[in-house]
């Protein structure tokens, strides 16, 4: 194994550390699940939904996630959450629903 760059984990390591200050991606996704539960509400299908703007503007989330957008993308790739589009931008996408698909990774 070799280090990808400073602040990153080993390439190929199951517990890969992203460029978010060395935080474990799986750990960040677990934290995101808890924050979506805290800030969201159940929709008609029983899924927990929160607006992107609510997540982005929340003080706790701002302090918890160095790279919220990266954590959202990682969670979407893991099929933990879903939202319309590939990229969410503050202001433009504040009303986009972030839907929790799984309660755990």
N, C-alpha and C positions, 0 to 999 in steps of 0.2 A: 504494500500500500504506500501511496505517497500523498503528502499534503498538497491540496490544490492551491492554496494561497494562505497568507496569514489570516487567522481568525476563522478558518474553515477546517472542517474535520477531514478525515481520510477519505479519499475517493474509493467508492465501493463499500464503504462501511455501512452496515445496515442502519445505524443511528447517525446518519449524515448530519453534520452541523452546517446550517446555511450561513449566508453572509449577514445574518441579523445578530451580530454581536456574539456569535458562537452558540446561540440558543438552539436547542434541539427542535427540529421542525415538528416532530410528532408531539412534543410537549406544547409548543405554541398552538397547534391545532386543537389540542385538548383544552387549553385555556380559552381559545376562541369559542369552542362549543359551550363552555360555561357562560361566557359573556353573551352569546346569542340567547341562551336560556334566560339570563338575567334581564336583558333588555327587550326581548321579543315577546310575542303573543301567539297563541295558537290560531291557525287559519281554519277554514271550514273542513279541511282534510285532517286536522289535528297536528299538522306540522308547525313547528315554531318558526316564525318569520319576523325579521327585523329589517328596517330600512337601512340602506348603506349609510346614509347621512347620520342616522342615530348612532351607529357604531363609530363612525369617523369622528363625530363631535363629542363622544363620551370621554370624560376626563380619565376614568379608570382605564379604558381601552388605549387612550393616548399614552398613558404611562406604562401600560403592560406590553404593548406591541411596538417595537422599534420600526417595524415595517408591516403595517396592517395589510397593505395591498398584497405583499408577498405571502403573508399568512393566509389571506383569503384565496389566493391562487393555488397555494399548496393544498388547502382544504378542498377546493373544487376538484383538483386533480385526483385526490383521494376519494372523491365522491361522498364527502362528508356534508358538503353544502352545495347549493346550486344558485346561480343568478344569471340573468340575461346578459349576454355580451362576454367579452374577454377581459376588458379593462374597465375598472370603475374609477371615475374621477370625481373629486369633491365638487359640489355645486351642480355639475351636469347630471350626475347619477345619484343624487341624494335620495330620490324616491324609488330607487331600484330595490326590490325585495331580495334579501339574502335569506334563503330557505334552508333550514337544518334538515338534512336527510337521515343522519345517523347520530345517535347520542354518544358514540365512542368510535375510535379508529379501528 
